[in-house]
Amino acid sequence: MDAQNLMLPPCPLVLLMFNPFKANIMRRVLNVIWQSYEADPRDIMMVYIHPVCEKTFSEFPVFVKIIEDRQFFIYRSKPPAD
């Protein structure tokens, strides 16, 4: 399965990532997640273990870091605007 072609369900999600990709692929995967969120705004949490591509997340301001630890970060989608 190619993570760049993810089909995410339109329901709340928790995604676990253990430093799965280099920055260029992570950017594409985050774009897929963001597009899914834009199509169906919902709660999305991402647990990112061994976060070496942290700067890539900053390119997607809809995902906010809510927990930061030496070994992992947790991001959550912003609530949809009413």
The 8 nearest C-alpha neighbors of each residue, nearest first, counted from 0:
[[1, 2, 4, 5, 3, 6, 28, 7],
 [0, 2, 3, 4, 5, 28, 6, 24],
 [3, 1, 5, 4, 0, 28, 24, 27],
 [2, 4, 28, 1, 5, 27, 31, 24],
 [5, 3, 2, 1, 6, 31, 0, 28],
 [6, 4, 2, 3, 7, 31, 1, 28],
 [5, 7, 4, 8, 35, 31, 32, 2],
 [6, 8, 5, 9, 35, 32, 10, 12],
 [7, 9, 10, 6, 12, 11, 35, 39],
 [10, 8, 39, 7, 11, 35, 41, 36],
 [11, 9, 8, 12, 41, 42, 39, 7],
 [10, 12, 42, 41, 43, 9, 13, 8],
 [13, 11, 43, 44, 10, 14, 42, 8],
 [12, 14, 44, 45, 43, 15, 11, 46],
 [15, 13, 45, 46, 44, 12, 16, 43],
 [14, 16, 46, 45, 47, 13, 17, 48],
 [17, 15, 47, 18, 19, 48, 46, 14],
 [16, 18, 48, 19, 47, 49, 15, 50],
 [19, 17, 49, 16, 20, 50, 48, 51],
 [18, 20, 17, 16, 21, 25, 24, 47],
 [21, 19, 25, 24, 18, 22, 23, 52],
 [20, 22, 24, 23, 25, 52, 19, 18],
 [23, 21, 25, 24, 52, 26, 20, 55],
 [22, 24, 26, 25, 21, 27, 20, 55],
 [25, 23, 27, 26, 22, 21, 20, 28],
 [26, 24, 22, 28, 27, 20, 23, 29],
 [25, 27, 29, 23, 24, 28, 22, 55],
 [28, 26, 30, 24, 25, 29, 3, 31],
 [27, 29, 3, 25, 31, 30, 26, 24],
 [30, 28, 32, 26, 31, 27, 33, 25],
 [29, 31, 33, 27, 28, 32, 34, 26],
 [30, 32, 28, 34, 29, 33, 35, 27],
 [33, 31, 29, 35, 30, 34, 36, 28],
 [32, 34, 30, 36, 35, 31, 29, 37],
 [35, 33, 37, 31, 36, 32, 30, 38],
 [34, 36, 32, 38, 33, 37, 39, 31],
 [35, 37, 40, 33, 39, 34, 38, 32],
 [38, 36, 34, 35, 39, 40, 33, 32],
 [37, 39, 35, 36, 34, 40, 9, 33],
 [40, 38, 36, 37, 9, 35, 41, 10],
 [41, 39, 36, 37, 79, 38, 42, 78],
 [42, 40, 11, 39, 43, 36, 10, 79],
 [41, 43, 11, 76, 12, 44, 78, 75],
 [44, 42, 12, 76, 75, 11, 13, 41],
 [45, 43, 75, 13, 74, 12, 14, 76],
 [44, 46, 14, 74, 73, 13, 15, 47],
 [47, 45, 73, 15, 72, 16, 14, 48],
 [46, 48, 16, 72, 71, 50, 17, 45],
 [47, 49, 71, 17, 50, 70, 18, 16],
 [48, 50, 70, 18, 71, 51, 17, 47],
 [51, 49, 48, 52, 53, 47, 18, 71],
 [50, 52, 53, 49, 18, 54, 22, 21],
 [53, 51, 55, 54, 50, 22, 21, 56],
 [52, 54, 55, 56, 50, 51, 57, 72],
 [55, 53, 57, 56, 52, 58, 51, 22],
 [54, 56, 53, 57, 52, 58, 26, 22],
 [57, 55, 58, 54, 53, 59, 62, 52],
 [56, 58, 54, 59, 55, 60, 53, 62],
 [59, 57, 56, 55, 60, 54, 26, 61],
 [58, 60, 57, 61, 56, 62, 33, 29],
 [61, 59, 62, 57, 58, 63, 56, 77],
 [60, 62, 77, 76, 59, 63, 33, 75],
 [63, 61, 76, 60, 75, 74, 59, 77],
 [64, 62, 74, 75, 65, 76, 61, 60],
 [63, 65, 74, 73, 66, 75, 62, 72],
 [64, 66, 74, 73, 63, 75, 67, 72],
 [67, 65, 73, 72, 64, 68, 74, 71],
 [66, 68, 72, 71, 73, 65, 69, 64],
 [67, 69, 71, 70, 72, 66, 73, 48],
 [70, 68, 71, 67, 72, 49, 50, 48],
 [69, 71, 49, 68, 48, 50, 72, 67],
 [72, 70, 48, 68, 47, 49, 69, 50],
 [73, 71, 67, 47, 66, 68, 46, 74],
 [72, 74, 46, 66, 45, 65, 64, 47],
 [75, 73, 64, 45, 63, 65, 44, 62],
 [76, 74, 44, 62, 63, 43, 45, 77],
 [75, 77, 62, 43, 61, 42, 63, 78],
 [76, 78, 61, 62, 79, 75, 63, 42],
 [77, 79, 76, 80, 42, 41, 40, 61],
 [80, 78, 40, 77, 81, 41, 76, 42],
 [79, 81, 78, 77, 40, 41, 61, 37],
 [80, 79, 78, 40, 77, 41, 39, 37]]
